[in-house]
Amino acid sequence: MSNPSAPDLRLAEGHVASAKWRFPSVHPEGRKFALIAAAITALLALFALETLAWPMAGITLWVLAFFRDPVRVTPQGDHLVIAPADGLITQIVTCAPPPELSGAEGLGDAAMTRISIFMSVFDVHINRTAIAGTVKRVVYIPGKFLNADLDKASEENERQHILIESANGTRIGYTQIAGLVARRIVPFIKPGDVIGAGQRIGLIRFGSRVDVYLPQGTGPNVAIGQRTMAGETVLARLGEWAPPTGVAH
């Protein structure tokens, strides 16, 4: 569930708010890795192995950065679909939802828009929910560790499917996909949990991808090559189909 020490700030459409910047905290899931790296660094320094100690110190800092958990300001609105992950939008395709999210009690079986967000090892890896609602499904599938940017990664890699249903019956599905380096998907939620838009739902260690399945009649508000921020970027507006236009500078 959410980290109480890092509250979500929420921003209603049409209103202006600000959040005082602070140095991001480190999620508890990453503290043990940082301590291990720091201990190895200290031992290397103790034995005067500077050529190894300095690179290890850099790795320790990278681990702390990887598990950073920044505060985010989440736009509010029942019609908004918020990005669940930081990263680069690499695919926007039309396809059927995976079996774990399909069916009458899921997203249905018809083709829908899928937005894929690729997270590098330098991105924040705390994932957040795209809409407010009730967690209906959390399905973990063991698998391979292919490059998460490949299309077949959504069918062959280790992954976790999540289905959220809002109070008005809208369902959003997304899939956390492990990548080449990732070796564990860590959930913070379970079926039956009631969560708010932008709330933390899990993380993937170390480098991965998140697929978002938009409901029928809803198109993306983002473009391939655009970067997203979990809990802040608006991916789509429910019931609207207005593909964005943009110019790269």
C-alpha positions, 0 to 999 in steps of 0.5 A: 500500500502507499508509503505514509511517509510520502503522501500523494498530493492531488490536483483538481482540474482547473485549480493550481496547487504546488508541492514543495520539492524535497529530496526523494525518500528511498522505498523500504524495498530498496534499503536492504540492497543499499545497505548490502552495497554500502557494507561491501564498499566499507569492507573494500575501503577498509582493506585499502582496495580503492580501485574497487571501493570507488566503483562500489560506492557509485553502485551504492548511490545508484541503488539508492537512486533506483529505489527513490520514491518521489512525491507526485501531484496527481490530477483529479477527475473520474474521466482521467487515465493517469500514467502508472509508470515513469518512462518512455512511451515506445508503443501505441497499438491496437490489440486484444487484451491478454487472457488474464484481463479478458472475459465478461468480468474483465476487459472483454475480448475485443481489440483495444488500445495498448500503451507501452511505457518502457522504464530504463534502470535510471527511471523511478520504478514505483508504479501507480494506479491509473484510476481510482477504484477497486482492485479486481484481479492481480495475476502473476505469471512467471516467464522469461527475461527478454528485452522488455521493449520487444513486443513479445515480452508482453506474452513471454516475460515474467509479468503481473496483470492488474485489473481496476474497476472504478465506482462507475464501472469503468475498467482499466487493465495494466501489465507489469513486465519484467525485463532483461535485468529485472528479477522480481515484481513486487506488489503493494496491493491485492484483490479487494483493495480500494485505491485512489488515482496515483496511489502506489501499487508496486515496483519492478526490480531493475528495468522493465515495462508497463502496458496500459489497456484503454477502454473501448472508445478511448484514445491516447492523449500521448505520443510515441517518444513522449516521457511520462511521470507516474501519478502525474501524466494524463495518458487519456480521457475516458470516452475521448478519441483525440490523438495528440499532435506534436513537434519534436525539438 
